[in-house]
Amino acid sequence: MVYFINDIITGALIGLLYSLVAMGFVVIYRASKVFNFAQGELVIIGGFIVWFTTMQAGLSLWLSIPLSLVLAGLVGYAIERIFLTKLIGESVFSMVMVTVGLLILLRGLVLLVFGPAVRPFPIIFPLKPLFLGGVGKTWGSGCCSAVRAGQSSVEYGGPHYGDVMGAFG
């Protein structure tokens, strides 16, 4: 029974991660009416900024996270000004092709700057699991659940699960 409960909780937490990704796609789609294929690469750039400022520059993790938010925001602003504002009034196909090109460009730049090697990421949450009734989950998954629940409450006034994908309907 403990394994069953563990699997249920694990599935729910993975679903929460997917819902965060879907929320990103929906927000971008609602704002621009274009499906952004480069969203994952923009997240990777933010992750590499945190890794670089923490592991290479030696900054504290709690200092490098806000710094990476600012730097990733500046990268997003530059991409918007350089690539996307020039496409105002163009066809949706043109916008989609630019996001595909951005995907390829950003992936290539990350490989060029950081290389293909796997790198350890700094530990944010304790590695010791939190046990509740014989079921153990990591602190990170609990924090992800809290972030998703808070995001849903703030943006939608409660957990209205059908609203998230309403932009595609």
NUDO-393679 format. One record per residue (C-alpha): residue number from 1; y, x, z; chain. Coordinates in pm, 1 decimal, always signed. Each point is the difference from the previous one (the first is absolute). Example, Ala and Ser with C-alpha at 12.3 -4.5 7.8 and 13.67 -1.06 7.14 Angstrom:
<atoms>
ATOM   tinu         c2         c1         c3   mimar
ATOM      1     -450.0    +1230.0     +780.0       A
ATOM      2     +344.0     +137.0      -66.0       A
</atoms>
This chain:
<atoms>
ATOM   tinu         c2         c1         c3   mimar
ATOM      1       +0.0       +0.0       +0.0       A
ATOM      2     +234.5     +290.6      +74.6       A
ATOM      3      -57.0     +134.8     -352.9       A
ATOM      4      +80.7     -340.1     -148.2       A
ATOM      5     +326.3      -23.6     +195.5       A
ATOM      6      +81.5     +358.5      -95.1       A
ATOM      7      -52.3      -79.3     -368.4       A
ATOM      8     +215.0     -313.7      +24.9       A
ATOM      9     +284.7     +194.3     +160.2       A
ATOM     10      -34.1     +286.9     -249.7       A
ATOM     11      +12.2     -244.4     -291.7       A
ATOM     12     +307.2     -170.3     +143.1       A
ATOM     13     +176.6     +332.9      +46.2       A
ATOM     14      -78.4     +110.3     -355.1       A
ATOM     15     +129.1     -335.3     -118.5       A
ATOM     16     +321.9      +61.4     +192.7       A
ATOM     17      +45.4     +331.7     -179.6       A
ATOM     18      -50.9     -171.5     -334.3       A
ATOM     19     +251.7     -265.6      +99.9       A
ATOM     20     +260.9     +269.6      +68.2       A
ATOM     21      -56.5     +139.9     -348.7       A
ATOM     22      +18.3     -350.4     -148.2       A
ATOM     23     +324.5      -66.1     +185.4       A
ATOM     24     +147.9     +310.3     -163.5       A
ATOM     25     -102.4     -121.5     -344.5       A
ATOM     26     +135.6     -349.7      +68.1       A
ATOM     27     +336.5     +122.6     +128.1       A
ATOM     28      +44.0     +222.4     -305.4       A
ATOM     29     -115.9     -275.8     -234.8       A
ATOM     30     +230.2     -260.7     +152.2       A
ATOM     31     +296.7     +235.4      -17.9       A
ATOM     32      -52.6     +130.5     -353.4       A
ATOM     33     -251.4     -236.2     -166.3       A
ATOM     34     -193.8     +313.8      -99.3       A
ATOM     35     -331.7     +122.0     +135.7       A
ATOM     36      +64.3     +359.0     +116.4       A
ATOM     37     -298.7     +220.2      -77.4       A
ATOM     38     +161.5     +302.1     +169.4       A
ATOM     39       +6.2     -152.7     +349.6       A
ATOM     40     -295.5     +204.6     +123.6       A
ATOM     41     +151.8     +324.7     -120.1       A
ATOM     42     +322.2      -77.5     +186.1       A
ATOM     43     -206.0      -43.2     +317.9       A
ATOM     44     -172.1     +332.9      -71.0       A
ATOM     45     +339.5     +169.9      -29.2       A
ATOM     46      +98.0     -137.3     +341.0       A
ATOM     47     -329.0     +122.2     +146.5       A
ATOM     48      +45.4     +346.7     -144.2       A
ATOM     49     +354.4      +14.8     +136.3       A
ATOM     50     -135.0      -74.5     +349.0       A
ATOM     51     -276.6     +258.4      -48.4       A
ATOM     52     +239.7     +267.0     -126.2       A
ATOM     53     +264.3      -50.6     +267.9       A
ATOM     54     -262.1       -4.6     +276.0       A
ATOM     55     -258.4     +255.7     -107.7       A
ATOM     56     +208.1     +241.0     -208.5       A
ATOM     57     +354.4      -29.0     +137.8       A
ATOM     58     -123.8      -32.8     +359.2       A
ATOM     59     +204.2     -307.4      +93.5       A
ATOM     60     -121.7     -244.7     +260.3       A
ATOM     61     -198.1     -292.0     -140.8       A
ATOM     62     +241.4     -247.4     +158.1       A
ATOM     63     +290.1     +176.0     -170.2       A
ATOM     64     -170.7      +38.6     -337.4       A
ATOM     65      -92.9     -369.7      -31.8       A
ATOM     66     +363.1     -127.7       +1.9       A
ATOM     67     +102.7     +297.1     -213.5       A
ATOM     68     -270.0      -87.9     -253.2       A
ATOM     69     +119.9     -361.3       -9.2       A
ATOM     70     +349.0     +121.0      -90.6       A
ATOM     71     -127.0     +253.1     -256.5       A
ATOM     72     -241.9     -249.2     -157.7       A
ATOM     73     +284.7     -251.5      -18.7       A
ATOM     74     +210.8     +258.4     -181.5       A
ATOM     75     -286.5      +66.9     -243.3       A
ATOM     76      -30.5     -374.9      -62.0       A
ATOM     77     +375.4      -29.4      -51.8       A
ATOM     78       -4.3     +288.9     -247.7       A
ATOM     79     -291.8     -155.7     -191.7       A
ATOM     80     +179.5     -333.2      -11.9       A
ATOM     81     +323.2     +158.7     -127.5       A
ATOM     82     -162.1     +238.2     -247.7       A
ATOM     83     -269.7     -223.6     -148.7       A
ATOM     84      +28.2     -366.0      +90.5       A
ATOM     85     +370.6      -87.1      -28.3       A
ATOM     86       -3.4     +110.1     -362.5       A
ATOM     87     -255.5     -272.8      -71.2       A
ATOM     88     +210.0     -295.2     +110.1       A
ATOM     89      -26.0     -263.7     -271.8       A
ATOM     90     -304.4     +160.6     -162.3       A
ATOM     91     -336.4     -169.8      -35.9       A
ATOM     92     -247.3      -25.6     +285.3       A
ATOM     93     -241.8     +210.6     -204.0       A
ATOM     94     +252.5     +285.0       +0.0       A
ATOM     95      +36.9      -18.9     +378.4       A
ATOM     96     -375.8       -0.3      +50.9       A
ATOM     97      -42.5     +298.7     -229.7       A
ATOM     98     +268.3     +189.8     +193.1       A
ATOM     99     -187.0      -63.8     +326.2       A
ATOM    100     -320.9     +127.0     -161.5       A
ATOM    101     +189.8     +307.8     -116.9       A
ATOM    102     +138.0      +45.2     +353.0       A
ATOM    103     -354.7      -18.2     +133.8       A
ATOM    104     -106.7     +285.6     -227.7       A
ATOM    105     +318.3     +200.7      +64.1       A
ATOM    106      -11.2      -31.4     +380.0       A
ATOM    107     -371.8      +76.9      +17.0       A
ATOM    108      +53.5     +309.9     -213.6       A
ATOM    109     +296.9     +113.4     +210.3       A
ATOM    110     -197.6      -36.3     +323.1       A
ATOM    111     -286.5     +202.3     -146.7       A
ATOM    112     +242.2     +260.8     -130.8       A
ATOM    113     +191.6      +39.1     +325.6       A
ATOM    114     -280.2      -42.2     +257.0       A
ATOM    115     -313.5      +75.4     -201.8       A
ATOM    116     -332.2     -187.1       +2.6       A
ATOM    117     -129.9     +133.3     +335.9       A
ATOM    118      -84.2     -244.5     +279.1       A
ATOM    119     +228.3      +50.9     +298.4       A
ATOM    120      -33.2     -110.5     +361.6       A
ATOM    121     +257.1     -255.9     +103.0       A
ATOM    122     +156.0      +25.9     +345.8       A
ATOM    123     -165.1     -218.2     +263.9       A
ATOM    124     +226.3     -292.5      +81.4       A
ATOM    125     -220.3     -211.0     +225.8       A
ATOM    126     -255.7     +109.7     +258.9       A
ATOM    127     -346.7      +56.2     -144.0       A
ATOM    128     -173.9     -160.8     +296.8       A
ATOM    129      -81.9     -361.6      -91.0       A
ATOM    130     +116.8     -299.8     +196.7       A
ATOM    131     -294.9     -203.9     +129.4       A
ATOM    132      +28.3     -374.3      +53.0       A
ATOM    133     -321.0     -174.9     +101.3       A
ATOM    134     -225.0     +270.7     -140.5       A
ATOM    135     +180.4      +11.7     -335.2       A
ATOM    136     +192.6     +319.7      -68.2       A
ATOM    137     +291.2      +25.4     -241.3       A
ATOM    138     +250.2     +276.8      -62.8       A
ATOM    139     +359.0      -16.8     +114.6       A
ATOM    140     +116.9      +27.6     -360.5       A
ATOM    141     -178.2     -316.9     -106.0       A
ATOM    142     +148.4     -184.7     +296.0       A
ATOM    143     +348.4     +119.0      -90.9       A
ATOM    144      -56.2     -108.6     -361.4       A
ATOM    145      -93.8     -346.8     +124.2       A
ATOM    146     +310.4      -17.1     +217.0       A
ATOM    147     +225.7     +112.5     -286.0       A
ATOM    148     -147.2     -257.1     -238.5       A
ATOM    149      +25.6     -280.8     +254.4       A
ATOM    150     +360.3      +92.7      +77.4       A
ATOM    151      +87.9      +26.7     -367.1       A
ATOM    152     -147.8     -340.8      -70.3       A
ATOM    153     +183.4     -155.5     +294.0       A
ATOM    154     +337.0     +146.5      -95.4       A
ATOM    155      -17.8      -69.3     -373.1       A
ATOM    156     -175.8     -334.5       -3.1       A
ATOM    157      +56.3     -145.9     +344.5       A
ATOM    158     -373.0      +26.1      +72.4       A
ATOM    159     -325.9      +95.9     -164.5       A
ATOM    160      +13.3     -212.1     -318.0       A
ATOM    161     -269.0     +174.9     -196.4       A
ATOM    162      +42.4     -188.7     -326.7       A
ATOM    163     +367.6      +89.1      -36.3       A
ATOM    164      -69.3     +368.3      -61.0       A
ATOM    165     -161.8      -51.0     -337.9       A
ATOM    166     +231.5     -287.6      -95.4       A
ATOM    167     +202.3     +225.7     -229.4       A
ATOM    168     -293.8      +27.6     -238.0       A
ATOM    169      -57.6     -374.6      -26.5       A
</atoms>
